[in-house]
Amino acid sequence: MSNIVQEVCKELNINQSELAKKLKVSRSTITDWNKGNITKMTQYALELLKENIQLKTQLKTIKDFYDTMGKIKI
C-alpha cells in the first residue's frame, strides 16, 4: 500500500509539519496517518487533493503551450 501522506507532501514539495499546518491538524495526526492510522474518508480526501494538484499542473502546462502558440506568427 502506498503512503498517501508522503505522496501529497511530495506533490506539494512540503514536509509533514507544513502539511499539518496547511490542513489545520496537529503534527501527531499527520504522524498517525503516515503510520496507516487513517480513516477511509481522510485517505480519499488526500487522494483527491493529490489528484487536484496533478490536474492543476497539467492545466498550467496546456495554458503555457497555448500562450506560446499564440505568440508564434505564421
PDB file of N, CA, C and O in Angstrom:
ATOM      1  N   MET A   1       0.845  -1.185   0.000  1.00  0.00           N
ATOM      2  CA  MET A   1       0.000   0.000   0.000  1.00  0.00           C
ATOM      3  C   MET A   1       0.889   1.246   0.000  1.00  0.00           C
ATOM      4  O   MET A   1       1.838   1.350   0.777  1.00  0.00           O
ATOM      5  N   SER A   2       0.566   2.169  -0.870  1.00  0.00           N
ATOM      6  CA  SER A   2       1.349   3.404  -0.922  1.00  0.00           C
ATOM      7  C   SER A   2       0.961   4.318   0.236  1.00  0.00           C
ATOM      8  O   SER A   2      -0.120   4.187   0.810  1.00  0.00           O
ATOM      9  N   ASN A   3       1.836   5.223   0.565  1.00  0.00           N
ATOM     10  CA  ASN A   3       1.584   6.143   1.670  1.00  0.00           C
ATOM     11  C   ASN A   3       1.129   7.476   1.113  1.00  0.00           C
ATOM     12  O   ASN A   3       1.923   8.234   0.555  1.00  0.00           O
ATOM     13  N   ILE A   4      -0.148   7.755   1.266  1.00  0.00           N
ATOM     14  CA  ILE A   4      -0.746   8.947   0.689  1.00  0.00           C
ATOM     15  C   ILE A   4      -0.170  10.220   1.305  1.00  0.00           C
ATOM     16  O   ILE A   4      -0.049  11.236   0.620  1.00  0.00           O
ATOM     17  N   VAL A   5       0.185  10.180   2.588  1.00  0.00           N
ATOM     18  CA  VAL A   5       0.762  11.369   3.236  1.00  0.00           C
ATOM     19  C   VAL A   5       2.068  11.747   2.552  1.00  0.00           C
ATOM     20  O   VAL A   5       2.288  12.914   2.228  1.00  0.00           O
ATOM     21  N   GLN A   6       2.924  10.773   2.336  1.00  0.00           N
ATOM     22  CA  GLN A   6       4.204  11.049   1.678  1.00  0.00           C
ATOM     23  C   GLN A   6       3.995  11.506   0.237  1.00  0.00           C
ATOM     24  O   GLN A   6       4.703  12.389  -0.249  1.00  0.00           O
ATOM     25  N   GLU A   7       3.024  10.904  -0.441  1.00  0.00           N
ATOM     26  CA  GLU A   7       2.741  11.290  -1.824  1.00  0.00           C
ATOM     27  C   GLU A   7       2.267  12.737  -1.923  1.00  0.00           C
ATOM     28  O   GLU A   7       2.705  13.481  -2.800  1.00  0.00           O
ATOM     29  N   VAL A   8       1.364  13.133  -1.013  1.00  0.00           N
ATOM     30  CA  VAL A   8       0.853  14.504  -1.029  1.00  0.00           C
ATOM     31  C   VAL A   8       1.977  15.491  -0.703  1.00  0.00           C
ATOM     32  O   VAL A   8       2.097  16.539  -1.337  1.00  0.00           O
ATOM     33  N   CYS A   9       2.792  15.146   0.283  1.00  0.00           N
ATOM     34  CA  CYS A   9       3.928  16.021   0.628  1.00  0.00           C
ATOM     35  C   CYS A   9       4.855  16.183  -0.573  1.00  0.00           C
ATOM     36  O   CYS A   9       5.345  17.279  -0.845  1.00  0.00           O
ATOM     37  N   LYS A  10       5.089  15.101  -1.277  1.00  0.00           N
ATOM     38  CA  LYS A  10       5.964  15.161  -2.446  1.00  0.00           C
ATOM     39  C   LYS A  10       5.337  16.035  -3.536  1.00  0.00           C
ATOM     40  O   LYS A  10       6.025  16.861  -4.136  1.00  0.00           O
ATOM     41  N   GLU A  11       4.053  15.861  -3.792  1.00  0.00           N
ATOM     42  CA  GLU A  11       3.360  16.664  -4.810  1.00  0.00           C
ATOM     43  C   GLU A  11       3.404  18.155  -4.477  1.00  0.00           C
ATOM     44  O   GLU A  11       3.573  18.993  -5.363  1.00  0.00           O
ATOM     45  N   LEU A  12       3.250  18.476  -3.192  1.00  0.00           N
ATOM     46  CA  LEU A  12       3.252  19.878  -2.757  1.00  0.00           C
ATOM     47  C   LEU A  12       4.655  20.414  -2.485  1.00  0.00           C
ATOM     48  O   LEU A  12       4.854  21.612  -2.286  1.00  0.00           O
ATOM     49  N   ASN A  13       5.626  19.493  -2.480  1.00  0.00           N
ATOM     50  CA  ASN A  13       7.013  19.856  -2.167  1.00  0.00           C
ATOM     51  C   ASN A  13       7.107  20.505  -0.781  1.00  0.00           C
ATOM     52  O   ASN A  13       7.727  21.553  -0.602  1.00  0.00           O
ATOM     53  N   ILE A  14       6.468  19.841   0.190  1.00  0.00           N
ATOM     54  CA  ILE A  14       6.482  20.305   1.573  1.00  0.00           C
ATOM     55  C   ILE A  14       6.762  19.126   2.491  1.00  0.00           C
ATOM     56  O   ILE A  14       6.700  17.971   2.069  1.00  0.00           O
ATOM     57  N   ASN A  15       7.073  19.424   3.757  1.00  0.00           N
ATOM     58  CA  ASN A  15       7.265  18.349   4.732  1.00  0.00           C
ATOM     59  C   ASN A  15       5.957  18.101   5.489  1.00  0.00           C
ATOM     60  O   ASN A  15       4.963  18.796   5.281  1.00  0.00           O
ATOM     61  N   GLN A  16       5.977  17.108   6.360  1.00  0.00           N
ATOM     62  CA  GLN A  16       4.752  16.731   7.056  1.00  0.00           C
ATOM     63  C   GLN A  16       4.275  17.796   8.043  1.00  0.00           C
ATOM     64  O   GLN A  16       3.072  17.935   8.265  1.00  0.00           O
ATOM     65  N   SER A  17       5.190  18.539   8.629  1.00  0.00           N
ATOM     66  CA  SER A  17       4.785  19.634   9.525  1.00  0.00           C
ATOM     67  C   SER A  17       4.038  20.718   8.749  1.00  0.00           C
ATOM     68  O   SER A  17       3.042  21.266   9.221  1.00  0.00           O
ATOM     69  N   GLU A  18       4.537  21.012   7.557  1.00  0.00           N
ATOM     70  CA  GLU A  18       3.874  22.013   6.718  1.00  0.00           C
ATOM     71  C   GLU A  18       2.502  21.512   6.253  1.00  0.00           C
ATOM     72  O   GLU A  18       1.553  22.289   6.146  1.00  0.00           O
ATOM     73  N   LEU A  19       2.408  20.207   5.977  1.00  0.00           N
ATOM     74  CA  LEU A  19       1.110  19.634   5.599  1.00  0.00           C
ATOM     75  C   LEU A  19       0.128  19.756   6.753  1.00  0.00           C
ATOM     76  O   LEU A  19      -1.041  20.080   6.543  1.00  0.00           O
ATOM     77  N   ALA A  20       0.591  19.502   7.961  1.00  0.00           N
ATOM     78  CA  ALA A  20      -0.274  19.632   9.142  1.00  0.00           C
ATOM     79  C   ALA A  20      -0.817  21.055   9.255  1.00  0.00           C
ATOM     80  O   ALA A  20      -2.005  21.249   9.509  1.00  0.00           O
ATOM     81  N   LYS A  21       0.043  22.042   9.067  1.00  0.00           N
ATOM     82  CA  LYS A  21      -0.397  23.442   9.135  1.00  0.00           C
ATOM     83  C   LYS A  21      -1.396  23.748   8.026  1.00  0.00           C
ATOM     84  O   LYS A  21      -2.410  24.406   8.257  1.00  0.00           O
ATOM     85  N   LYS A  22      -1.105  23.267   6.827  1.00  0.00           N
ATOM     86  CA  LYS A  22      -1.974  23.517   5.677  1.00  0.00           C
ATOM     87  C   LYS A  22      -3.364  22.915   5.883  1.00  0.00           C
ATOM     88  O   LYS A  22      -4.371  23.510   5.497  1.00  0.00           O
ATOM     89  N   LEU A  23      -3.410  21.729   6.495  1.00  0.00           N
ATOM     90  CA  LEU A  23      -4.681  21.049   6.718  1.00  0.00           C
ATOM     91  C   LEU A  23      -5.323  21.403   8.061  1.00  0.00           C
ATOM     92  O   LEU A  23      -6.433  20.965   8.365  1.00  0.00           O
ATOM     93  N   LYS A  24      -4.608  22.206   8.863  1.00  0.00           N
ATOM     94  CA  LYS A  24      -5.094  22.640  10.180  1.00  0.00           C
ATOM     95  C   LYS A  24      -5.376  21.445  11.094  1.00  0.00           C
ATOM     96  O   LYS A  24      -6.412  21.360  11.753  1.00  0.00           O
ATOM     97  N   VAL A  25      -4.392  20.516  11.101  1.00  0.00           N
ATOM     98  CA  VAL A  25      -4.427  19.382  12.031  1.00  0.00           C
ATOM     99  C   VAL A  25      -3.092  19.358  12.762  1.00  0.00           C
ATOM    100  O   VAL A  25      -2.139  20.024  12.359  1.00  0.00           O
ATOM    101  N   SER A  26      -3.034  18.591  13.833  1.00  0.00           N
ATOM    102  CA  SER A  26      -1.790  18.522  14.595  1.00  0.00           C
ATOM    103  C   SER A  26      -0.749  17.680  13.852  1.00  0.00           C
ATOM    104  O   SER A  26      -1.081  16.861  12.994  1.00  0.00           O
ATOM    105  N   ARG A  27       0.492  17.901  14.201  1.00  0.00           N
ATOM    106  CA  ARG A  27       1.594  17.121  13.621  1.00  0.00           C
ATOM    107  C   ARG A  27       1.434  15.654  13.992  1.00  0.00           C
ATOM    108  O   ARG A  27       1.768  14.775  13.198  1.00  0.00           O
ATOM    109  N   SER A  28       0.924  15.380  15.192  1.00  0.00           N
ATOM    110  CA  SER A  28       0.730  13.988  15.618  1.00  0.00           C
ATOM    111  C   SER A  28      -0.358  13.300  14.783  1.00  0.00           C
ATOM    112  O   SER A  28      -0.302  12.090  14.567  1.00  0.00           O
ATOM    113  N   THR A  29      -1.330  14.061  14.322  1.00  0.00           N
ATOM    114  CA  THR A  29      -2.352  13.494  13.441  1.00  0.00           C
ATOM    115  C   THR A  29      -1.721  13.043  12.130  1.00  0.00           C
ATOM    116  O   THR A  29      -2.018  11.958  11.629  1.00  0.00           O
ATOM    117  N   ILE A  30      -0.846  13.885  11.578  1.00  0.00           N
ATOM    118  CA  ILE A  30      -0.141  13.533  10.343  1.00  0.00           C
ATOM    119  C   ILE A  30       0.716  12.289  10.569  1.00  0.00           C
ATOM    120  O   ILE A  30       0.779  11.406   9.713  1.00  0.00           O
ATOM    121  N   THR A  31       1.370  12.225  11.723  1.00  0.00           N
ATOM    122  CA  THR A  31       2.199  11.059  12.057  1.00  0.00           C
ATOM    123  C   THR A  31       1.338   9.795  12.106  1.00  0.00           C
ATOM    124  O   THR A  31       1.738   8.748  11.597  1.00  0.00           O
ATOM    125  N   ASP A  32       0.166   9.895  12.716  1.00  0.00           N
ATOM    126  CA  ASP A  32      -0.749   8.750  12.768  1.00  0.00           C
ATOM    127  C   ASP A  32      -1.167   8.319  11.364  1.00  0.00           C
ATOM    128  O   ASP A  32      -1.162   7.130  11.046  1.00  0.00           O
ATOM    129  N   TRP A  33      -1.525   9.286  10.533  1.00  0.00           N
ATOM    130  CA  TRP A  33      -1.926   8.971   9.159  1.00  0.00           C
ATOM    131  C   TRP A  33      -0.781   8.288   8.425  1.00  0.00           C
ATOM    132  O   TRP A  33      -0.981   7.322   7.688  1.00  0.00           O
ATOM    133  N   ASN A  34       0.423   8.809   8.640  1.00  0.00           N
ATOM    134  CA  ASN A  34       1.603   8.271   7.972  1.00  0.00           C
ATOM    135  C   ASN A  34       1.867   6.817   8.385  1.00  0.00           C
ATOM    136  O   ASN A  34       2.402   6.028   7.607  1.00  0.00           O
ATOM    137  N   LYS A  35       1.487   6.481   9.609  1.00  0.00           N
ATOM    138  CA  LYS A  35       1.673   5.113  10.116  1.00  0.00           C
ATOM    139  C   LYS A  35       0.551   4.184   9.673  1.00  0.00           C
ATOM    140  O   LYS A  35       0.584   2.987   9.958  1.00  0.00           O
ATOM    141  N   GLY A  36      -0.436   4.729   8.980  1.00  0.00           N
ATOM    142  CA  GLY A  36      -1.535   3.895   8.495  1.00  0.00           C
ATOM    143  C   GLY A  36      -2.808   4.011   9.308  1.00  0.00           C
ATOM    144  O   GLY A  36      -3.814   3.383   8.978  1.00  0.00           O
ATOM    145  N   ASN A  37      -2.779   4.809  10.368  1.00  0.00           N
ATOM    146  CA  ASN A  37      -3.975   5.028  11.193  1.00  0.00           C
ATOM    147  C   ASN A  37      -4.784   6.169  10.576  1.00  0.00           C
ATOM    148  O   ASN A  37      -4.801   7.289  11.086  1.00  0.00           O
ATOM    149  N   ILE A  38      -5.452   5.853   9.469  1.00  0.00           N
ATOM    150  CA  ILE A  38      -6.138   6.888   8.701  1.00  0.00           C
ATOM    151  C   ILE A  38      -7.524   6.368   8.319  1.00  0.00           C
ATOM    152  O   ILE A  38      -7.679   5.213   7.925  1.00  0.00           O
ATOM    153  N   THR A  39      -8.519   7.233   8.441  1.00  0.00           N
ATOM    154  CA  THR A  39      -9.872   6.825   8.065  1.00  0.00           C
ATOM    155  C   THR A  39      -9.976   6.778   6.546  1.00  0.00           C
ATOM    156  O   THR A  39      -9.196   7.411   5.834  1.00  0.00           O
ATOM    157  N   LYS A  40     -10.940   6.027   6.070  1.00  0.00           N
ATOM    158  CA  LYS A  40     -11.151   5.935   4.621  1.00  0.00           C
ATOM    159  C   LYS A  40     -11.486   7.308   4.037  1.00  0.00           C
ATOM    160  O   LYS A  40     -11.053   7.640   2.934  1.00  0.00           O
ATOM    161  N   MET A  41     -12.247   8.093   4.769  1.00  0.00           N
ATOM    162  CA  MET A  41     -12.633   9.418   4.279  1.00  0.00           C
ATOM    163  C   MET A  41     -11.413  10.331   4.168  1.00  0.00           C
ATOM    164  O   MET A  41     -11.285  11.073   3.194  1.00  0.00           O
ATOM    165  N   THR A  42     -10.521  10.284   5.149  1.00  0.00           N
ATOM    166  CA  THR A  42      -9.307  11.094   5.104  1.00  0.00           C
ATOM    167  C   THR A  42      -8.408  10.627   3.964  1.00  0.00           C
ATOM    168  O   THR A  42      -7.839  11.445   3.241  1.00  0.00           O
ATOM    169  N   GLN A  43      -8.281   9.320   3.806  1.00  0.00           N
ATOM    170  CA  GLN A  43      -7.495   8.756   2.702  1.00  0.00           C
ATOM    171  C   GLN A  43      -8.037   9.268   1.372  1.00  0.00           C
ATOM    172  O   GLN A  43      -7.277   9.706   0.509  1.00  0.00           O
ATOM    173  N   TYR A  44      -9.345   9.210   1.217  1.00  0.00           N
ATOM    174  CA  TYR A  44      -9.993   9.657  -0.016  1.00  0.00           C
ATOM    175  C   TYR A  44      -9.766  11.155  -0.236  1.00  0.00           C
ATOM    176  O   TYR A  44      -9.477  11.583  -1.353  1.00  0.00           O
ATOM    177  N   ALA A  45      -9.896  11.945   0.822  1.00  0.00           N
ATOM    178  CA  ALA A  45      -9.691  13.396   0.711  1.00  0.00           C
ATOM    179  C   ALA A  45      -8.257  13.714   0.274  1.00  0.00           C
ATOM    180  O   ALA A  45      -8.041  14.588  -0.565  1.00  0.00           O
ATOM    181  N   LEU A  46      -7.284  13.005   0.843  1.00  0.00           N
ATOM    182  CA  LEU A  46      -5.887  13.232   0.455  1.00  0.00           C
ATOM    183  C   LEU A  46      -5.629  12.786  -0.979  1.00  0.00           C
ATOM    184  O   LEU A  46      -4.849  13.415  -1.694  1.00  0.00           O
ATOM    185  N   GLU A  47      -6.282  11.702  -1.406  1.00  0.00           N
ATOM    186  CA  GLU A  47      -6.152  11.265  -2.794  1.00  0.00           C
ATOM    187  C   GLU A  47      -6.728  12.322  -3.742  1.00  0.00           C
ATOM    188  O   GLU A  47      -6.156  12.595  -4.797  1.00  0.00           O
ATOM    189  N   LEU A  48      -7.858  12.911  -3.361  1.00  0.00           N
ATOM    190  CA  LEU A  48      -8.454  13.971  -4.177  1.00  0.00           C
ATOM    191  C   LEU A  48      -7.555  15.208  -4.217  1.00  0.00           C
ATOM    192  O   LEU A  48      -7.421  15.852  -5.257  1.00  0.00           O
ATOM    193  N   LEU A  49      -6.947  15.531  -3.087  1.00  0.00           N
ATOM    194  CA  LEU A  49      -6.010  16.657  -3.041  1.00  0.00           C
ATOM    195  C   LEU A  49      -4.849  16.410  -3.992  1.00  0.00           C
ATOM    196  O   LEU A  49      -4.461  17.300  -4.748  1.00  0.00           O
ATOM    197  N   LYS A  50      -4.300  15.212  -3.956  1.00  0.00           N
ATOM    198  CA  LYS A  50      -3.192  14.855  -4.838  1.00  0.00           C
ATOM    199  C   LYS A  50      -3.612  14.950  -6.307  1.00  0.00           C
ATOM    200  O   LYS A  50      -2.877  15.487  -7.136  1.00  0.00           O
ATOM    201  N   GLU A  51      -4.786  14.432  -6.617  1.00  0.00           N
ATOM    202  CA  GLU A  51      -5.284  14.488  -7.996  1.00  0.00           C
ATOM    203  C   GLU A  51      -5.493  15.942  -8.437  1.00  0.00           C
ATOM    204  O   GLU A  51      -5.191  16.297  -9.576  1.00  0.00           O
ATOM    205  N   ASN A  52      -6.003  16.767  -7.545  1.00  0.00           N
ATOM    206  CA  ASN A  52      -6.215  18.176  -7.850  1.00  0.00           C
ATOM    207  C   ASN A  52      -4.905  18.878  -8.178  1.00  0.00           C
ATOM    208  O   ASN A  52      -4.838  19.669  -9.119  1.00  0.00           O
ATOM    209  N   ILE A  53      -3.877  18.593  -7.411  1.00  0.00           N
ATOM    210  CA  ILE A  53      -2.554  19.178  -7.650  1.00  0.00           C
ATOM    211  C   ILE A  53      -2.049  18.767  -9.034  1.00  0.00           C
ATOM    212  O   ILE A  53      -1.539  19.595  -9.790  1.00  0.00           O
ATOM    213  N   GLN A  54      -2.195  17.491  -9.352  1.00  0.00           N
ATOM    214  CA  GLN A  54      -1.732  16.983 -10.649  1.00  0.00           C
ATOM    215  C   GLN A  54      -2.502  17.629 -11.799  1.00  0.00           C
ATOM    216  O   GLN A  54      -1.908  17.989 -12.815  1.00  0.00           O
ATOM    217  N   LEU A  55      -3.806  17.776 -11.648  1.00  0.00           N
ATOM    218  CA  LEU A  55      -4.615  18.397 -12.700  1.00  0.00           C
ATOM    219  C   LEU A  55      -4.252  19.864 -12.892  1.00  0.00           C
ATOM    220  O   LEU A  55      -4.202  20.346 -14.023  1.00  0.00           O
ATOM    221  N   LYS A  56      -4.002  20.571 -11.804  1.00  0.00           N
ATOM    222  CA  LYS A  56      -3.591  21.977 -11.925  1.00  0.00           C
ATOM    223  C   LYS A  56      -2.269  22.093 -12.673  1.00  0.00           C
ATOM    224  O   LYS A  56      -2.082  23.011 -13.472  1.00  0.00           O
ATOM    225  N   THR A  57      -1.355  21.168 -12.417  1.00  0.00           N
ATOM    226  CA  THR A  57      -0.073  21.172 -13.107  1.00  0.00           C
ATOM    227  C   THR A  57      -0.274  20.926 -14.600  1.00  0.00           C
ATOM    228  O   THR A  57       0.335  21.597 -15.433  1.00  0.00           O
ATOM    229  N   GLN A  58      -1.125  19.967 -14.931  1.00  0.00           N
ATOM    230  CA  GLN A  58      -1.400  19.678 -16.335  1.00  0.00           C
ATOM    231  C   GLN A  58      -2.063  20.864 -17.027  1.00  0.00           C
ATOM    232  O   GLN A  58      -1.707  21.201 -18.157  1.00  0.00           O
ATOM    233  N   LEU A  59      -3.016  21.495 -16.362  1.00  0.00           N
ATOM    234  CA  LEU A  59      -3.686  22.662 -16.945  1.00  0.00           C
ATOM    235  C   LEU A  59      -2.716  23.809 -17.177  1.00  0.00           C
ATOM    236  O   LEU A  59      -2.815  24.510 -18.184  1.00  0.00           O
ATOM    237  N   LYS A  60      -1.788  24.008 -16.263  1.00  0.00           N
ATOM    238  CA  LYS A  60      -0.787  25.058 -16.441  1.00  0.00           C
ATOM    239  C   LYS A  60       0.086  24.767 -17.654  1.00  0.00           C
ATOM    240  O   LYS A  60       0.417  25.671 -18.421  1.00  0.00           O
ATOM    241  N   THR A  61       0.456  23.503 -17.825  1.00  0.00           N
ATOM    242  CA  THR A  61       1.262  23.115 -18.986  1.00  0.00           C
ATOM    243  C   THR A  61       0.502  23.404 -20.285  1.00  0.00           C
ATOM    244  O   THR A  61       1.076  23.924 -21.242  1.00  0.00           O
ATOM    245  N   ILE A  62      -0.774  23.069 -20.312  1.00  0.00           N
ATOM    246  CA  ILE A  62      -1.598  23.321 -21.502  1.00  0.00           C
ATOM    247  C   ILE A  62      -1.728  24.816 -21.750  1.00  0.00           C
ATOM    248  O   ILE A  62      -1.616  25.268 -22.890  1.00  0.00           O
ATOM    249  N   LYS A  63      -1.964  25.589 -20.694  1.00  0.00           N
ATOM    250  CA  LYS A  63      -2.091  27.044 -20.835  1.00  0.00           C
ATOM    251  C   LYS A  63      -0.787  27.647 -21.348  1.00  0.00           C
ATOM    252  O   LYS A  63      -0.805  28.498 -22.238  1.00  0.00           O
ATOM    253  N   ASP A  64       0.328  27.218 -20.801  1.00  0.00           N
ATOM    254  CA  ASP A  64       1.632  27.718 -21.249  1.00  0.00           C
ATOM    255  C   ASP A  64       1.859  27.400 -22.722  1.00  0.00           C
ATOM    256  O   ASP A  64       2.368  28.233 -23.470  1.00  0.00           O
ATOM    257  N   PHE A  65       1.479  26.191 -23.135  1.00  0.00           N
ATOM    258  CA  PHE A  65       1.612  25.804 -24.542  1.00  0.00           C
ATOM    259  C   PHE A  65       0.727  26.686 -25.423  1.00  0.00           C
ATOM    260  O   PHE A  65       1.170  27.180 -26.459  1.00  0.00           O
ATOM    261  N   TYR A  66      -0.510  26.877 -25.011  1.00  0.00           N
ATOM    262  CA  TYR A  66      -1.452  27.714 -25.752  1.00  0.00           C
ATOM    263  C   TYR A  66      -0.923  29.143 -25.872  1.00  0.00           C
ATOM    264  O   TYR A  66      -0.984  29.742 -26.945  1.00  0.00           O
ATOM    265  N   ASP A  67      -0.405  29.685 -24.772  1.00  0.00           N
ATOM    266  CA  ASP A  67       0.154  31.040 -24.793  1.00  0.00           C
ATOM    267  C   ASP A  67       1.349  31.125 -25.742  1.00  0.00           C
ATOM    268  O   ASP A  67       1.497  32.102 -26.476  1.00  0.00           O
ATOM    269  N   THR A  68       2.183  30.118 -25.723  1.00  0.00           N
ATOM    270  CA  THR A  68       3.364  30.081 -26.606  1.00  0.00           C
ATOM    271  C   THR A  68       2.921  30.016 -28.066  1.00  0.00           C
ATOM    272  O   THR A  68       3.470  30.717 -28.916  1.00  0.00           O
ATOM    273  N   MET A  69       1.940  29.184 -28.352  1.00  0.00           N
ATOM    274  CA  MET A  69       1.445  29.058 -29.730  1.00  0.00           C
ATOM    275  C   MET A  69       0.833  30.372 -30.219  1.00  0.00           C
ATOM    276  O   MET A  69       0.927  30.711 -31.398  1.00  0.00           O
ATOM    277  N   GLY A  70       0.204  31.105 -29.295  1.00  0.00           N
ATOM    278  CA  GLY A  70      -0.392  32.391 -29.668  1.00  0.00           C
ATOM    279  C   GLY A  70       0.638  33.434 -30.042  1.00  0.00           C
ATOM    280  O   GLY A  70       0.325  34.390 -30.752  1.00  0.00           O
ATOM    281  N   LYS A  71       1.857  33.266 -29.578  1.00  0.00           N
ATOM    282  CA  LYS A  71       2.927  34.227 -29.861  1.00  0.00           C
ATOM    283  C   LYS A  71       3.638  33.945 -31.187  1.00  0.00           C
ATOM    284  O   LYS A  71       4.377  34.787 -31.698  1.00  0.00           O
ATOM    285  N   ILE A  72       3.402  32.749 -31.735  1.00  0.00           N
ATOM    286  CA  ILE A  72       4.051  32.373 -32.984  1.00  0.00           C
ATOM    287  C   ILE A  72       3.260  32.962 -34.147  1.00  0.00           C
ATOM    288  O   ILE A  72       2.051  32.760 -34.259  1.00  0.00           O
ATOM    289  N   LYS A  73       3.955  33.685 -35.000  1.00  0.00           N
ATOM    290  CA  LYS A  73       3.303  34.286 -36.168  1.00  0.00           C
ATOM    291  C   LYS A  73       3.705  33.491 -37.402  1.00  0.00           C
ATOM    292  O   LYS A  73       4.886  33.320 -37.705  1.00  0.00           O
ATOM    293  N   ILE A  74       2.707  33.024 -38.084  1.00  0.00           N
ATOM    294  CA  ILE A  74       2.983  32.219 -39.294  1.00  0.00           C
ATOM    295  C   ILE A  74       2.593  33.027 -40.515  1.00  0.00           C
ATOM    296  O   ILE A  74       2.737  32.552 -41.641  1.00  0.00           O
TER     297      ILE A  74
END
